[in-house]
Amino acid sequence: MVTYYERTRQQALPYIAKHMWKEEEADAVIDLDNEFYEKMQEENMQGCSLESIEYIYTGTIFNRLLINHHGCMLHSSAVVVDGYAYLFSADSGTGKSTHTGLWLEHFKEKAFIINDDKPVLRLENGQWFVYGTPWSGKTDLNINVKAKLGAIVFLERAKENHITPIEVKEAIPLFFNQTVRRLKREEKMDLVLQYMEEILTSTPIYKMGCNISDDAVITAYEKIRRV
């Protein structure tokens, strides 16, 4: 990946390869020139800095390229406890980061955020894993590690905490609304739908109504934990 601005570079440094490699050996290359960022700023994103535009677009392209490697992004906050990653997904502003932040407060050093906004799911040897990436939305909360996928929870706000498992047919639109959708090539969309089906049929899926409290953490953990 070629970067021109400091934010993307700094976010990506913890993910740098441990050995030297040639560009032609890479599985994928992200190389947008500065003129592209300037054009995007002029046409569609006047309120964004060039640094922010690079961060957004390199992440977008990465998530599209990932589809070719049996992986996909899910807009969610991924918290790891006891070696399993639990993904809390919702529309922006619902409170998924607030909820996983409560997990950090509750579990202390036992828990960490693998990615606070756009974790990656990828199949390896029949097991779905969750990965950190440099792109984690408005926060810098991401770590270059992977963890087994434990469960996916779709959040909504509620006065009282409650969580229930849901069927695949109910989970499909919830998942689809939070992953990569704007794809020009039909075969890529087919792959996204394939991965979504594989994930939802092999992973516990829940819907949760929650408030901002420690009880919300306990309610979720007691229901979804994998040990």
ABEGO torsion letter per residue (X at the ends): XBBABAAAAAAAAAABBABBBBAAABABBBBBBAAAAAAAAAAABAABBAAAAAAAAAAAAAAAAAAAAGBBBBBBBBBBBGGBBBBBBBBBGAGAAAAAAAAAAAAEAABBBABAABBBBBBBGGBBBBBBBABAEABABBBBBBBBBABBBBBBBBABBBBBBBBAAAAAAAAAAABBABBABAAAAAAAAAAAAAAAAABBBBBBBBBBBAAAAAAAAAAABBX
